[in-house]
């Protein structure tokens, strides 16, 4: 049931007015993590009868979650050849903590620029938060989600399947992502202050297309009636206000992080990363080099994006055209969110609460009230379908020789061998053409996760269903209706938070599953996986409504000791003969106009020697009237790229580009490179180089 808040005060408007108004606001909580106390007591309950509009403390925080940017497999497209060669934008973790002062309950929401959140990261983040904050942040009240960019480095899982294309586990990237998340939560914790939460909804119709239309059209009439264009256009904004001014926001909208091509080799935050960057840096004039000065923190989170593509023509993007595509999609998402600042919305009231349980999805008996056919059914051990190996043909195909839909050879194998041996598997998995019975392989090595977390978070009148995977809009609708009916909420106020806390691949409706498109082939636990999760969501919603507790269930084990790391690290760096580290191989031209690209090439070293988390591999600087140099861009900016290439055995060439912005000041500029070199014997040492000056013309 909808809630009604008090009359809204004037809020920050989009555009230049926003930048001017926000410039005076500091984010006290964005101090370095080392300055954050290890723990803090829960706030005292508010006095009886206290106004509900002052019920919440809210904190915002941001951390650098950029891992390796060279010679690491990129996560998302499942391609062995997509090995990173540099950096387009840094990856961020953005955290929001909400504390209910009436009860002391709190929830931490984290949105990270990464492909997925794996159980390995979930466990390690919670372990570190316990060390720093005691029992304030737990499995129950921390929700970790991913934007699902396909331009992030991989190798972060302890399950083998997800580390195949990265040639094993990458400790440095794993640590960088975990450090960035913990840093963001620490800063949000220190930033807690009285705030109002304002909820609005709108529609965005030109930032997604259904890439699995044959499967969607198999849905029942109620699903197709809800989404007549086969897309979920709802864009939801939860904004944080202090003294009538917006200081942060979380936006939820369903579209894949596949604007950037599978041929791209630069680490990038893709479309949702640009939306957040644009709001924080280009609109609100924030400076990532000094996180304590960020006036606004903006997270662009996923919902049920499983079958939603940002590529409106439903053709795989190509590079370098994909940079413009990611920019355009991110800008549309930002504009749809920022327009909601003009909507008075409603001030959230009511409790903050959360529930989480683990479910063994390989062994769930699903009651007839959820199966849709009046019968009881079971899930099964996970199996990969042949159509999963095909990849999404609309966003980026994976392995040749496979296709979405029917794969006759694997269909014959399934029916004549696998399903004959196991009729139980057929009852759960048919009509899937089983390509890999990965559940059976789990007995030898941990290939995929079977015990998964499912979460339900309440923030006043907003409900978030945390699902550890990629949920189609049809499956999302059924989950949302299940929860909304039990808690009595408006359907718009119940959202699926996809890619949450762990990863189990896809989730389709049973009808979509029968089509065995890429998404159905990737629904590992069979045709009845969605009904099993509806059953779990109903338990969570009932417990939340009634104020009862639930047993945690079969928690996924810690398998960190079984992670395989197959790729060797950097052995040594050496400049080419006759050269020194930092030498400029290609100088910029003498002058550039706005909109032109500056290029400089340096003798460098391997960027994995130091990830420069919280820093930068490059700087673009302008000389002021008094002769001092001021930085105008670094490797966090959309206008720059940092590209690494190996030269011979141990030498490295670093190419830095800067696209001169349309509003760049005329004057003298230079480009600086900062790196770190590893000798064969001894410690890694800092290196760097600087170009000659060049002019930017008005």
C-alpha positions as CSV (number, residue, x, y, z in Angstrom):
1,X,0.0,0.0,0.0
2,X,1.4,3.4,-0.9
3,X,2.7,5.7,1.8
4,X,2.2,9.5,1.9
5,X,4.9,11.9,3.2
6,X,4.8,15.5,4.2
7,X,5.0,18.4,1.7
8,X,8.4,18.3,0.0
9,X,10.9,21.1,0.3
10,X,12.7,22.5,-2.8
11,X,15.5,20.2,-3.9
12,X,18.5,20.3,-6.0
13,X,17.8,20.7,-9.7
14,X,19.7,19.0,-12.5
15,X,22.3,20.8,-14.6
16,X,24.4,23.8,-13.8
17,X,22.2,24.8,-10.9
18,X,22.9,21.5,-9.3
19,X,26.7,22.0,-9.6
20,X,26.6,25.4,-8.1
21,X,24.3,24.4,-5.2
22,X,26.2,21.3,-4.3
23,X,29.7,22.9,-4.5
24,X,29.4,24.2,-0.9
25,X,28.5,20.8,0.5
26,X,31.2,18.5,1.9
27,X,31.0,14.8,2.5
28,X,32.5,14.5,5.9
29,X,32.2,10.8,5.9
30,X,34.4,10.4,2.9
31,X,37.5,10.6,4.9
32,X,40.2,8.0,4.4
33,X,39.2,4.6,5.8
34,X,42.1,4.7,8.3
35,X,40.3,7.7,9.9
36,X,37.1,5.7,10.5
37,X,36.6,4.2,14.0
38,X,36.5,0.5,14.1
39,X,33.0,0.4,15.5
40,X,30.3,2.7,16.8
41,X,27.4,2.0,19.1
42,X,23.9,1.8,17.6
43,X,22.0,5.1,17.9
44,X,19.6,5.5,20.8
45,X,16.0,4.9,20.0
46,X,14.0,8.1,19.2
47,X,11.7,9.3,21.9
48,X,8.1,8.1,21.7
49,X,6.1,10.1,19.4
50,X,9.0,11.6,17.5
51,X,8.3,12.8,14.0
52,X,8.7,10.0,11.4
53,X,10.3,12.4,9.0
54,X,13.4,12.6,11.2
55,X,13.6,8.9,11.7
56,X,16.6,8.0,9.5
57,X,20.3,8.5,9.7
58,X,21.9,8.0,6.2
59,X,25.5,7.8,5.2
60,X,27.1,7.9,1.8
61,X,30.6,6.6,0.9
62,X,32.7,5.8,-2.2
63,X,35.7,3.6,-2.7
64,X,38.1,2.7,-5.5
65,X,37.5,-0.9,-6.6
66,X,39.7,-1.0,-9.7
67,X,41.7,-4.2,-10.0
68,X,44.3,-5.2,-12.5
69,X,44.1,-3.4,-15.9
70,X,46.6,-5.5,-18.0
71,X,47.0,-9.2,-18.7
72,X,43.9,-10.2,-16.9
73,X,40.8,-11.7,-18.4
74,X,37.8,-9.4,-18.5
75,X,34.6,-10.7,-17.0
76,X,31.2,-11.0,-18.7
77,X,31.5,-12.1,-22.3
78,X,33.2,-15.4,-21.5
79,X,35.9,-14.9,-24.1
80,X,39.5,-16.2,-23.6
81,X,40.8,-13.6,-26.0
82,X,39.4,-10.6,-24.0
83,X,42.5,-9.8,-22.0
84,X,42.8,-6.3,-20.6
85,X,45.2,-3.9,-22.1
86,X,44.6,-0.8,-20.1
87,X,42.1,1.5,-18.4
88,X,39.3,3.7,-19.6
89,X,37.6,4.5,-16.3
90,X,38.2,3.6,-12.7
91,X,35.7,1.3,-11.0
92,X,33.9,2.5,-7.9
93,X,32.0,1.0,-5.0
94,X,29.2,3.2,-3.7
95,X,27.7,2.6,-0.3
96,X,24.6,3.9,1.4
97,X,23.8,3.1,5.0
98,X,20.3,3.7,6.5
99,X,19.8,3.6,10.2
100,X,16.3,3.5,11.8
101,X,16.7,5.6,14.9
102,X,13.4,4.3,16.3
103,X,14.7,0.7,16.5
104,X,18.5,0.9,15.9
105,X,18.1,-1.4,12.8
106,X,20.3,-0.6,9.9
107,X,20.9,-1.6,6.3
108,X,24.0,-1.1,4.1
109,X,23.5,-1.1,0.3
110,X,26.6,-1.3,-1.9
111,X,26.6,-0.9,-5.7
112,X,30.0,-1.8,-7.3
113,X,31.2,-1.3,-10.8
114,X,32.0,-4.9,-11.5
115,X,30.5,-7.8,-13.4
116,X,29.2,-9.9,-10.5
117,X,29.5,-10.2,-6.8
118,X,30.7,-13.7,-5.9
119,X,30.3,-15.5,-2.7
120,X,34.1,-15.2,-2.2
121,X,33.8,-11.4,-2.1
122,X,30.6,-11.6,0.0
123,X,32.3,-13.7,2.7
124,X,35.5,-11.6,2.8
125,X,33.7,-8.2,2.9
126,X,31.6,-9.4,5.8
127,X,34.6,-10.8,7.6
128,X,36.4,-7.4,7.4
129,X,33.3,-5.4,8.3
130,X,33.0,-7.6,11.5
131,X,36.6,-6.8,12.3
132,X,36.1,-3.1,11.9
133,X,32.5,-2.6,13.2
134,X,31.6,-5.6,15.4
135,X,28.1,-6.9,14.8
136,X,26.7,-3.8,13.2
137,X,27.0,-5.1,9.6
138,X,26.1,-8.8,9.0
139,X,24.9,-11.2,6.3
140,X,21.3,-10.1,7.2
141,X,21.6,-6.4,6.7
142,X,24.4,-5.9,4.1
143,X,23.4,-6.1,0.4
144,X,26.3,-6.1,-2.1
145,X,25.3,-5.6,-5.7
146,X,27.1,-5.3,-9.1
147,X,26.4,-2.9,-12.0
148,X,27.2,-5.9,-14.3
149,X,29.7,-4.0,-16.4
150,X,31.3,-6.4,-18.9
151,X,34.5,-4.3,-18.8
152,X,35.8,-5.2,-15.4
153,X,38.6,-7.6,-14.6
154,X,37.7,-11.1,-13.5
155,X,39.3,-13.8,-11.5
156,X,37.5,-12.9,-8.2
157,X,35.6,-16.1,-7.6
158,X,36.6,-19.2,-5.7
159,X,34.4,-21.3,-8.0
160,X,36.3,-22.6,-11.0
161,X,33.8,-21.9,-13.8
162,X,34.1,-18.1,-13.5
163,X,37.9,-18.2,-13.5
164,X,38.3,-20.2,-16.7
165,X,38.7,-17.2,-19.1
166,X,40.9,-15.4,-16.5
167,X,43.3,-18.3,-16.2
168,X,42.5,-18.7,-12.5
169,X,42.1,-16.7,-9.4
170,X,43.6,-13.1,-9.4
171,X,44.4,-12.2,-5.8
172,X,45.3,-8.5,-6.6
173,X,41.9,-7.9,-8.3
174,X,40.0,-9.7,-5.6
175,X,41.7,-7.6,-2.9
176,X,41.1,-4.4,-4.8
177,X,37.4,-5.0,-5.1
178,X,37.0,-6.1,-1.5
179,X,39.1,-3.1,-0.3
180,X,37.0,-0.7,-2.4
181,X,33.7,-2.1,-1.0
182,X,34.9,-2.0,2.6
183,X,36.3,1.5,2.1
184,X,32.9,2.7,0.8
185,X,31.1,1.2,3.7
186,X,33.5,2.7,6.2
187,X,33.1,6.1,4.7
188,X,29.3,5.8,4.7
189,X,29.4,4.7,8.3
190,X,31.4,7.8,9.2
191,X,29.0,10.0,7.2
192,X,25.8,9.0,9.0
193,X,23.7,12.1,9.6
194,X,20.0,12.9,9.9
195,X,18.5,12.7,6.5
196,X,15.2,12.2,4.6
197,X,14.7,9.5,2.0
198,X,12.5,10.5,-0.9
199,X,11.2,7.9,-3.4
200,X,10.1,8.6,-6.9
201,X,9.3,6.6,-10.0
202,X,9.3,7.4,-13.7
203,X,9.7,5.7,-17.1
204,X,12.7,5.4,-19.5
205,X,11.8,3.8,-22.8
206,X,14.9,4.4,-25.0
207,X,17.7,2.7,-22.9
208,X,16.7,-1.0,-23.2
209,X,15.5,-3.6,-25.6
210,X,14.4,-7.2,-25.1
211,X,17.2,-9.4,-26.4
212,X,15.2,-12.6,-25.8
213,X,11.9,-11.8,-27.4
214,X,11.1,-15.4,-28.5
215,X,11.3,-16.5,-24.8
216,X,9.4,-13.5,-23.5
217,X,6.5,-14.1,-25.9
218,X,5.9,-17.5,-24.3
219,X,5.0,-15.8,-21.0
220,X,1.4,-15.8,-19.8
221,X,-0.9,-12.9,-20.6
222,X,-0.4,-11.1,-17.3
223,X,3.4,-10.7,-17.9
224,X,2.9,-9.5,-21.4
225,X,0.2,-7.1,-20.4
226,X,2.5,-5.5,-17.7
227,X,5.3,-5.1,-20.3
228,X,3.5,-4.5,-23.7
229,X,6.8,-3.4,-25.3
230,X,8.7,-6.4,-23.8
231,X,10.8,-4.0,-21.7
232,X,10.7,-2.9,-18.0
233,X,10.7,1.0,-18.4
234,X,10.5,1.7,-14.6
235,X,13.3,4.0,-13.3
236,X,13.2,4.4,-9.6
237,X,15.1,7.0,-7.6
238,X,15.8,7.0,-3.9
239,X,17.4,10.3,-3.0
240,X,19.0,11.4,0.2
241,X,18.1,14.9,1.4
242,X,19.7,17.0,4.1
243,X,18.2,20.4,5.0
244,X,16.1,20.2,1.9
245,X,19.0,19.6,-0.5
246,X,19.8,16.3,-2.3
247,X,23.2,15.0,-1.4
248,X,23.0,11.5,-2.8
249,X,20.8,9.1,-4.8
250,X,20.4,5.5,-5.8
251,X,18.7,4.8,-9.2
252,X,17.4,1.4,-10.2
253,X,16.9,0.6,-13.9
254,X,17.1,-2.6,-15.9
255,X,19.6,-2.7,-18.7
256,X,22.7,-4.8,-19.3
257,X,26.3,-3.6,-18.9
258,X,27.0,-4.5,-22.5
259,X,27.3,-1.2,-24.2
260,X,31.0,-1.8,-24.4
261,X,32.0,-4.6,-26.9
262,X,33.6,-7.9,-26.3
263,X,36.4,-6.6,-28.5
264,X,37.1,-3.8,-26.1
265,X,40.3,-4.3,-24.1
266,X,40.1,-1.4,-21.7
267,X,38.7,-1.7,-18.1
268,X,35.6,0.4,-18.0
269,X,32.5,1.0,-15.9
270,X,30.3,1.0,-19.0
271,X,26.9,2.8,-19.1
272,X,25.9,2.8,-15.5
273,X,29.4,3.8,-14.5
274,X,29.2,6.8,-16.9
275,X,25.8,7.8,-15.4
276,X,27.3,7.9,-11.9
277,X,30.5,9.6,-13.1
278,X,28.5,12.2,-15.0
279,X,26.3,13.1,-12.0
280,X,29.1,13.1,-9.4
281,X,31.9,14.8,-11.4
282,X,30.5,16.6,-14.4
283,X,27.3,17.9,-12.8
284,X,28.1,18.1,-9.1
285,X,31.7,19.0,-9.7
286,X,33.1,16.4,-7.4
287,X,36.8,15.5,-7.3
288,X,37.6,11.8,-6.8
289,X,41.2,12.7,-5.8
290,X,39.8,14.2,-2.5
291,X,36.9,11.9,-1.6
292,X,36.1,14.1,1.5
293,X,35.0,16.9,-0.8
294,X,32.5,14.9,-2.9
295,X,29.2,16.8,-2.6
296,X,27.1,14.1,-4.2
297,X,27.2,10.3,-4.4
298,X,25.2,8.7,-7.1
299,X,24.8,4.9,-7.6
300,X,23.1,3.4,-10.6
301,X,22.0,-0.1,-9.6
302,X,20.6,-3.0,-11.5
303,X,17.2,-4.6,-11.2
304,X,15.8,-7.4,-13.4
305,X,18.1,-6.9,-16.3
306,X,18.5,-10.5,-17.4
307,X,16.9,-10.0,-20.9
308,X,17.4,-6.2,-21.2
309,X,20.0,-5.0,-23.6
310,X,21.3,-1.4,-23.9
311,X,21.9,-2.1,-27.7
312,X,18.6,-0.9,-29.1
313,X,19.3,-2.3,-32.5
314,X,20.0,-5.7,-30.9
315,X,23.3,-6.0,-32.6
316,X,26.6,-6.6,-30.8
317,X,28.5,-3.4,-30.4
318,X,31.8,-2.8,-32.1
319,X,34.8,-0.9,-30.8
320,X,35.6,2.0,-30.7
321,X,32.0,3.0,-31.5
322,X,31.0,1.4,-28.2
323,X,32.5,4.3,-26.2
324,X,29.8,6.6,-27.7
325,X,27.1,3.9,-27.1
326,X,28.0,3.6,-23.4
327,X,28.1,7.4,-23.0
328,X,24.7,7.7,-24.7
329,X,23.1,5.0,-22.6
330,X,24.6,6.3,-19.4
331,X,23.4,9.8,-20.2
332,X,19.9,8.7,-20.8
333,X,19.8,6.9,-17.4
334,X,21.2,9.9,-15.7
335,X,18.7,12.3,-17.3
336,X,15.8,10.0,-16.4
337,X,17.0,10.0,-12.8
338,X,17.8,13.7,-12.6
339,X,14.4,14.7,-13.9
340,X,12.9,13.0,-10.9
341,X,14.5,15.7,-8.7
342,X,11.7,17.9,-9.9
343,X,9.1,15.3,-8.6
344,X,8.2,16.1,-5.0
345,X,7.9,12.3,-4.5
346,X,7.1,11.0,-1.1
347,X,9.2,11.0,2.0
348,X,9.7,7.4,3.2
349,X,8.5,6.5,6.6
350,X,8.4,3.2,8.6
351,X,10.9,0.6,9.7
352,X,14.2,-0.4,8.3
353,X,14.6,-4.2,8.4
354,X,16.1,-7.1,6.5
355,X,16.1,-10.9,6.2
356,X,18.5,-13.3,4.5
357,X,18.5,-17.0,4.1
358,X,20.7,-19.5,2.2
359,X,18.9,-22.0,0.0
360,X,20.4,-25.2,-1.6
361,X,18.9,-24.6,-5.0
362,X,20.0,-28.1,-6.1
363,X,17.5,-29.7,-3.8
364,X,14.3,-27.7,-3.3
365,X,10.8,-29.1,-3.2
366,X,8.5,-26.5,-4.6
367,X,4.9,-26.4,-3.4
368,X,2.0,-26.4,-5.9
369,X,1.0,-22.8,-4.9
370,X,4.2,-21.6,-6.7
371,X,4.6,-24.0,-9.7
372,X,1.6,-22.8,-11.6
373,X,0.3,-26.2,-12.6
374,X,-1.0,-27.4,-9.3
375,X,1.7,-30.0,-8.8
376,X,4.7,-30.3,-6.7
377,X,8.1,-30.2,-8.5
378,X,11.8,-30.3,-7.6
379,X,14.9,-28.5,-8.6
380,X,18.0,-30.4,-9.5
381,X,21.8,-30.3,-9.6
382,X,22.9,-27.5,-11.8
383,X,23.4,-28.1,-15.6
384,X,24.7,-25.8,-18.3
385,X,22.7,-25.7,-21.5
386,X,24.1,-25.7,-24.9
387,X,22.5,-22.3,-25.6
388,X,24.5,-20.9,-22.7
389,X,27.7,-21.7,-24.6
390,X,26.3,-19.6,-27.5
391,X,26.2,-16.4,-25.4
392,X,23.7,-13.7,-26.1
393,X,23.8,-13.3,-29.9
394,X,22.4,-9.8,-29.6
395,X,25.0,-8.4,-27.1
396,X,28.0,-10.6,-27.8
397,X,28.3,-14.3,-28.8
398,X,30.6,-16.6,-26.9
399,X,31.7,-19.9,-28.3
400,X,31.3,-20.8,-32.0
401,X,29.3,-23.9,-32.9
402,X,26.5,-23.2,-30.5
403,X,23.2,-21.3,-31.0
404,X,20.3,-20.0,-28.9
405,X,17.3,-22.3,-28.9
406,X,17.7,-25.8,-30.3
407,X,21.2,-27.5,-30.5
408,X,20.3,-30.9,-32.2
409,X,23.6,-32.6,-31.3
410,X,23.3,-31.8,-27.6
411,X,19.6,-32.4,-27.6
412,X,20.4,-36.0,-28.8
413,X,23.0,-36.4,-26.1
414,X,20.6,-35.2,-23.4
415,X,17.7,-37.4,-24.4
416,X,19.7,-40.5,-25.2
417,X,22.3,-40.5,-22.4
418,X,21.9,-37.9,-19.6
419,X,18.1,-38.0,-19.2
420,X,18.0,-41.8,-19.7
421,X,20.5,-42.2,-16.8
422,X,18.6,-39.7,-14.6
423,X,14.8,-39.3,-15.1
424,X,14.9,-37.0,-12.1
425,X,17.2,-34.7,-13.9
426,X,14.9,-34.7,-17.0
427,X,11.9,-33.8,-14.8
428,X,13.8,-30.7,-13.6
429,X,15.9,-29.7,-16.5
430,X,14.0,-30.7,-19.7
431,X,13.8,-29.3,-22.4
432,X,17.4,-28.1,-21.8
433,X,20.0,-29.5,-24.1
434,X,22.6,-30.3,-21.3
435,X,26.1,-29.3,-22.4
436,X,27.9,-29.7,-19.0
437,X,26.3,-31.4,-16.0
438,X,28.3,-29.1,-13.8
439,X,26.6,-30.1,-10.6
440,X,28.1,-33.6,-10.9
441,X,31.5,-32.0,-11.5
442,X,31.2,-30.1,-8.1
443,X,32.0,-33.4,-6.4
444,X,35.5,-33.1,-7.8
445,X,36.1,-29.4,-7.8
446,X,33.9,-26.4,-6.8
447,X,32.7,-25.3,-10.2
448,X,29.5,-23.4,-9.4
449,X,27.7,-22.4,-6.2
450,X,24.7,-24.4,-5.2
451,X,23.9,-22.9,-1.7
452,X,22.9,-19.3,-2.5
453,X,21.7,-16.3,-0.4
454,X,18.3,-14.7,-1.0
455,X,17.6,-11.4,0.8
456,X,14.8,-9.0,1.4
457,X,15.4,-5.5,2.5
458,X,12.9,-2.9,3.7
459,X,13.6,0.8,3.7
460,X,10.3,2.3,4.9
461,X,8.0,1.6,2.0
462,X,10.7,0.4,-0.4
463,X,11.4,-3.3,-0.7
464,X,14.4,-4.8,-2.4
465,X,14.6,-8.6,-3.2
466,X,18.2,-9.5,-3.4
467,X,18.7,-12.2,-6.0
468,X,22.2,-13.6,-6.8
469,X,21.9,-13.6,-10.5
470,X,20.4,-12.2,-13.7
471,X,16.7,-12.0,-13.6
472,X,14.5,-11.5,-16.6
473,X,11.7,-8.9,-16.4
474,X,9.1,-11.7,-16.4
475,X,10.8,-13.6,-13.6
476,X,11.3,-10.3,-11.8
477,X,7.6,-9.4,-12.1
478,X,6.6,-12.7,-10.5
479,X,9.0,-12.2,-7.6
480,X,7.8,-8.7,-7.1
481,X,4.2,-9.7,-7.0
482,X,4.9,-12.5,-4.6
483,X,6.5,-10.1,-2.1
484,X,4.1,-7.1,-2.7
485,X,1.0,-9.3,-2.1
486,X,2.4,-10.4,1.3
487,X,3.7,-7.1,2.6
488,X,0.9,-5.0,1.2
489,X,3.1,-2.8,-0.9
490,X,2.5,-1.0,-4.3
491,X,4.1,-3.1,-7.0
492,X,6.3,-0.2,-8.1
493,X,7.8,-0.1,-4.6
494,X,9.0,-3.7,-4.7
495,X,12.1,-4.1,-6.8
496,X,14.4,-7.0,-7.7
497,X,18.0,-6.1,-6.7
498,X,19.9,-8.4,-9.2
499,X,23.5,-9.5,-9.0
500,X,23.2,-9.4,-5.2
501,X,25.6,-11.1,-2.7
502,X,26.6,-14.1,-4.9
503,X,26.1,-15.4,-8.5
504,X,24.1,-18.3,-9.9
505,X,23.8,-17.2,-13.5
506,X,20.2,-16.6,-14.8
507,X,16.6,-16.8,-13.7
508,X,13.8,-17.1,-16.2
509,X,10.1,-17.9,-15.9
510,X,9.3,-21.6,-16.7
511,X,7.7,-20.5,-19.9
512,X,10.8,-18.6,-21.0
513,X,12.9,-21.5,-19.9
514,X,11.1,-23.7,-22.4
515,X,12.4,-21.6,-25.3
516,X,16.0,-22.3,-24.2
517,X,17.4,-19.0,-25.4
518,X,20.7,-18.0,-23.8
519,X,19.0,-17.0,-20.6
520,X,17.1,-20.3,-20.3
521,X,20.2,-22.3,-21.0
522,X,21.9,-20.4,-18.2
523,X,19.1,-21.1,-15.7
524,X,21.2,-23.7,-14.0
525,X,18.8,-25.4,-11.6
526,X,16.1,-26.2,-14.1
527,X,12.6,-25.2,-15.1
528,X,11.4,-24.8,-11.5
529,X,14.1,-22.5,-10.3
530,X,11.9,-19.4,-10.3
531,X,9.1,-21.0,-8.4
532,X,11.6,-22.2,-5.8
533,X,12.8,-18.7,-5.3
534,X,9.3,-17.3,-5.2
535,X,8.7,-19.8,-2.4
536,X,11.8,-18.5,-0.6
537,X,10.8,-14.9,-1.2
538,X,7.4,-15.6,0.3
539,X,9.1,-16.9,3.5
540,X,11.2,-13.8,3.7
541,X,8.3,-11.5,3.1
542,X,6.1,-13.2,5.7
543,X,8.9,-13.1,8.3
544,X,9.5,-9.4,7.6
545,X,5.8,-8.6,7.8
546,X,5.3,-10.5,11.0
547,X,8.5,-9.5,12.7
548,X,9.7,-13.1,13.1
549,X,13.2,-14.5,12.6
550,X,14.3,-17.2,10.2
551,X,17.1,-19.8,10.4
552,X,20.0,-18.8,8.2
553,X,19.9,-22.1,6.3
554,X,22.7,-24.0,4.6
555,X,25.4,-21.3,4.3
556,X,27.8,-21.7,1.4
557,X,31.2,-23.1,2.6
558,X,34.4,-21.1,2.6
559,X,36.4,-22.7,-0.3
560,X,39.2,-20.1,-0.5
561,X,41.8,-22.8,0.0
562,X,40.7,-24.5,-3.3
563,X,41.0,-21.4,-5.6
564,X,43.4,-22.1,-8.4
565,X,45.8,-19.3,-9.6
566,X,47.3,-20.3,-13.0
567,X,48.6,-17.0,-14.4
568,X,52.1,-16.0,-13.2
569,X,52.8,-12.5,-11.9
570,X,55.1,-9.9,-13.3
571,X,58.7,-11.2,-13.3
572,X,60.6,-8.0,-14.2
573,X,60.4,-4.7,-16.1
574,X,63.2,-3.3,-18.2
575,X,63.3,-0.4,-20.7
576,X,64.4,-1.0,-24.3
577,X,68.1,-0.6,-24.9
578,X,69.1,3.0,-25.1
579,X,66.0,4.1,-23.2
580,X,65.0,4.9,-19.6
581,X,61.7,4.5,-17.8
582,X,59.5,7.5,-18.4
583,X,61.1,8.5,-21.7
584,X,58.5,10.1,-24.1
585,X,58.5,8.1,-27.3
586,X,55.8,10.2,-29.0
587,X,55.3,13.8,-27.9
588,X,52.0,15.6,-28.3
589,X,51.6,18.0,-31.2
590,X,52.3,21.7,-30.5
591,X,48.6,22.6,-30.3
592,X,45.1,21.2,-30.2
593,X,41.6,22.5,-30.6
594,X,38.6,21.5,-28.4
595,X,37.3,18.1,-29.3
596,X,40.6,16.9,-30.6
597,X,42.6,14.0,-29.2
598,X,46.0,14.4,-27.5
599,X,48.2,11.3,-27.7
600,X,51.5,10.6,-25.8
601,X,53.5,7.4,-25.7
602,X,56.0,6.6,-22.8
603,X,58.5,3.9,-21.9
604,X,56.6,2.4,-19.1
605,X,56.3,-0.7,-16.8
606,X,53.6,-3.3,-16.1
607,X,50.6,-1.6,-14.3
608,X,50.0,-4.6,-12.1
609,X,53.1,-3.8,-10.0
610,X,50.9,-1.2,-8.3
611,X,47.2,-0.8,-9.0
612,X,47.2,2.9,-7.9
613,X,44.0,2.3,-6.1
614,X,42.8,5.7,-4.9
615,X,45.3,7.3,-7.3
616,X,46.0,7.4,-11.0
617,X,48.4,6.2,-13.7
618,X,48.2,9.6,-15.5
619,X,47.5,13.3,-15.1
620,X,46.6,16.0,-17.6
621,X,47.8,19.3,-16.2
622,X,47.3,23.0,-17.1
623,X,49.8,25.8,-16.3
624,X,48.2,28.7,-14.4
625,X,49.1,32.3,-14.7
626,X,51.6,32.1,-11.8
627,X,53.4,29.1,-13.4
628,X,52.0,26.4,-11.2
629,X,50.6,23.2,-12.7
630,X,47.0,22.1,-11.8
631,X,45.5,18.8,-12.7
632,X,42.4,18.8,-15.0
633,X,42.0,15.1,-15.7
634,X,43.3,11.7,-14.6
635,X,42.5,8.1,-15.4
636,X,39.1,8.3,-13.7
637,X,37.9,10.7,-16.4
638,X,35.8,9.6,-19.4
639,X,38.0,11.8,-21.6
640,X,41.2,9.8,-21.0
641,X,42.5,6.4,-21.8
642,X,45.6,4.5,-20.5
643,X,46.7,1.7,-22.8
644,X,49.6,-0.8,-22.0
645,X,51.5,-3.0,-24.5
646,X,54.4,-5.4,-24.0
647,X,57.5,-4.7,-26.1
648,X,59.7,-7.7,-26.4
649,X,60.2,-9.7,-23.2
650,X,60.3,-7.2,-20.4
651,X,59.7,-3.7,-21.9
652,X,56.4,-1.9,-21.8
653,X,54.9,0.9,-23.9
654,X,52.2,3.1,-22.4
655,X,49.9,5.2,-24.6
656,X,47.9,7.9,-22.9
657,X,45.1,9.8,-24.7
658,X,43.1,12.8,-23.7
659,X,40.0,14.1,-25.6
660,X,40.1,17.9,-25.1
661,X,36.7,18.8,-23.6
662,X,34.5,21.3,-25.3
663,X,34.8,23.6,-22.2
664,X,38.6,23.3,-21.8
665,X,40.4,26.5,-20.9
666,X,42.8,27.8,-23.5
667,X,46.4,27.6,-22.3
668,X,49.5,25.4,-21.9
669,X,49.1,21.8,-20.9
670,X,51.2,18.7,-20.4
671,X,50.6,14.9,-19.8
672,X,52.3,13.0,-16.9
673,X,52.7,9.3,-16.6
674,X,53.1,7.6,-13.2
675,X,54.1,3.9,-13.0
676,X,56.1,1.4,-11.0
677,X,58.8,-0.9,-12.3
678,X,59.8,-4.3,-10.9
679,X,63.5,-5.2,-11.1
680,X,64.6,-8.9,-11.3
681,X,66.0,-8.5,-7.8
682,X,64.9,-5.9,-5.3
683,X,61.8,-3.8,-4.6
684,X,59.3,-2.2,-7.0
685,X,60.2,1.4,-7.5
686,X,58.2,4.4,-8.8
687,X,58.8,5.7,-12.3
688,X,57.3,8.4,-14.4
689,X,57.6,10.8,-17.3
690,X,56.2,14.1,-18.5
691,X,55.6,15.4,-22.0
692,X,56.6,18.8,-23.4
693,X,54.0,21.5,-23.1
694,X,51.3,21.9,-25.8
695,X,48.7,24.5,-26.3
696,X,44.9,24.1,-26.2
697,X,43.3,26.8,-28.4
698,X,40.0,28.4,-27.6
